[in-house]
Amino acid sequence: MSAEASSFSAWFFDRSPQMQETNFANTTVSYYNKGSLLALLLDLEIRSRTRGSRSLLDVMHYMYHQFYEAPATSYYGPGRGYEEKDVVEALDSVAGSDFAPFFEHYVRGTEALPYQETLALGGLQLLTETPADAPPSLGVSVQPEIRGTRIVSVTPGSTADRAGLSRDDLLIDIDDQSLATEDLATRLKPYPAGANVTINVERHGRRERITVTLDPPLRSRYSLIPLSSATPEQVAIREAWLGAH
């Protein structure tokens, strides 16, 4: 799901009870988290394209003057509303550059965010690591219950997805080791990636045994480090970016 679609869907799904089971939990993204990340990348892009003379804050000021301070068009409040295209036009105007492709790929589209390429503009590099004690992955988000572990969501393409596990499945045990007395990560730690394990699953009141092949541990430790090859211009952008308030 794109950030744009997630934001639009919030009007229908946020904090509202869903009477019909859907695949929404497995396909949605948080527009709060992704929006913050997009803002981070946009800020660096603007700073780089303008050689440090403009930032995302300048775009916010531009929109404030163009829309909030504009003559009111209704009695609901000052100013006037804006559309998605107005955001892109504001970026283009402030930065003197074409941001339409960025929006098409990463805001309106679902392409992976260009962390390495954009962070490099500020002389930074993203490192992702797998903790030494990380268990192999089942590819699910879970919450503990009295009788086991309930699946909250399934990562598309993961071993859980391939094995047919679904949201709301209750995992009772792994190789007859109870998930009521120990959490999922602890039960998975003794196994190597690629191991086959058998899970007792309760689904709609019925039990079945499902065998899965465990995926490698997830990369879950992230850090930003300076690029040793950063140019003086990249260093200047980084220092201004980190020092911004």
N, C-alpha and C positions, 0 to 999 in steps of 0.2 A: 504494500500500500504506500502511495506517495504521501508526502507531508501535506500537500494540498487536499488530497482525498480524506486524510485522517482528520484534518481540521473541519472539513465539511461534514463528515460523519458525526462529529461531536454533538451536533444539534440533535441527532437522532438516538445516539447510543450512550453518551456520557451519563453515568449514574442512573440510567433508566433500566428497569427490570426487563429482561428478554424472555418472553413466554415461550418462544420457539427456539429450539437449539439450532445454532448456526456455526459456521467456521470462523466467525469474527475474531475470537480470541487468538486463533492461530495465524491470522493474516494482517491484523492491525498493527500500527506503530503509534508511539506516543508523539503527538505533535509538539508537546512541551520539550521532550528530550531532543527530537530531531530538529525542531525549530531552533533550539539553542545552538546545536552543532552547525546548522546552516548559517546562523548569524555569525558564528566564529569564523567560518570559512569565507563568508562574504566580506567580513571586515578586513581580513588579510588580502583578499583579492582586490578590494578597493584601494587599500594602502599601496599595494604593489603596482597596480595599474596607474596610480596617480603619483608615484614616486614619493609616497608619504604625505602628500598635501591634503588628502581627503580620507575619511573613514566612514564607517556605517553610521556613526553619530551624526555626521553631516547630512546623511540621507534622512535620518529621523527629523532633524531640524527642517530640512526642505519640505518634508511631508506635513510637518506641523504648520508651517507657514502657508503651504498650498491648500490645505484642507481644513484644519481646525480654525485658522484665522480667516478663512474665506467667509464671505457673506452667508449667513444662515439660509438654508433652503427648506427648512421645516421648523416647527415649534419645539422639536424634541431636544434641541441643544444648538450650540454654536457650530459654525462651519458646515461642511458637507461631507457626504460619504465618499469612499473611493473603491475602486475595483482592483483585481489582481494586476491588470495591465498598467495601472497607475503606479504600482510599486516598482515594476520594471522600468517604466519611464523615468521615475525619480532616480533610480540607480544610474541609468544611462546618462541623465542630465548632470548629476553630481560628479560622476566618475569620467564622463566623456568617453564612455566605452559601451560596447554592446553586451548586456547581461542576459539577453533572451536565451542563448544556448544554455547558460547555467541553470536558469529556471526550468527549461524544457527537460534537462537531464536529471536534475536533483530535487527540484521542488514539485514540479508537475509530474516528473518521471520517477522511476524507482531504481535508477542506477546507483551502484555503491558510491558513497561519498568519497571525493578525491582527497583523502586526508594527507597522504604523503606529498602529492604534488603541490597542494595549497600551503601546507605547513612549511614546505621548503622555501616558499616565497619569503617567509620570515626567518629563514635560517634554522628551521627546526625539523626534527624527525620523530615520527611516532614508532615506539617499540612495543610489540605485543609479545608476552611471554606466557608460558604454561607453568604454573606453580609446581614445584617438585613433588608435592604431596597430592596433586589433583587426581581425582578418580577418573576412570574412563567415563565417557558421556553416554547417556541414554537419549538425550535430546528432548527433555521435557522440563517444564516448570511445574513444581508441585507444592502442595501444602499438607502438613501432617494431620491425620485424624486418629481417632481412638483405635480403629481397626486396621489402619495401614496408612498409605500415602495416596492422596487424591491428585490426579493430573489436572493442572489448570490450563496448560497449553502445550502444544506439540510443535517442535521446530520442523518446518517443511524440509523434507529430504533426509532427516535424521534417522537413526536406527529405529526409534520408536514409530516414526511415520511409516517406514518401510515394513515394519512388523504389524501395522494396523492398529496400534494403540491410539486412543482418542481422548479428547477432553472429557473429564468427569469419570474416566475409568479409575477404579480404586485398586491400587497395587497392594496385594496382601503380603506377598513374600517374594524373595529372590533365592532360588535353589533351596526352598523350604526354610530360609532364614527370615524371621518375621520382620516386617516393616512397621509393626505397631510398637516395637520396643527399641528400634534403632532407625535413624534417618537413612534416606536413600543413598546419599553420598558415602556414608560410612559403610554401608553394605556393599557398595561397588568398589571400594578401595582395594580389596585383596585381588581383584581381577585385572589382568592386562587388557589393553585394547585388542579387539579381535576375538575375545573370549565369547563363547556362547553361554548364555544364562537362561534359565527358565523362570518365568514370572507367573504367579497365580494372580489372575485379574478378575475382579468382580465388575460386571457391566449389566446394568438394568436388572439387578437381582440374580444374575446367573454367573457362575464361575467358569473360567476357562484358563488353560495353560498356554502361554505364548513364549516361544523361544526367540531371543533377540541376539544379534551379534553386536557387541559394544563398540562404539566409536572411540577414537582417540580422545584424550582429555581436551577440554576447551581452553583456548588462550583467554585468560581472564585477568591478566595483570598488564596494565598499560602505563606508559611513561613517555614524557616528551623530553628529548635531549637536544642540545645545540648541534648543528651540523658543523663538523670540523672544516668543511670546504665552503662555508658561508661567505659570501662577498660582503664588502663594507656596506653596500646598499641593503642587503638582506639583514645584516646585523642592525642597521639603523631602523628598519621596519620593525624588527623584533623588539627592540628596546622601547620604541614608541608605543607599540601594541601592548606590551606588558606593563608599561607605565601609564596607560590610559585609565581614566576614572569614569 
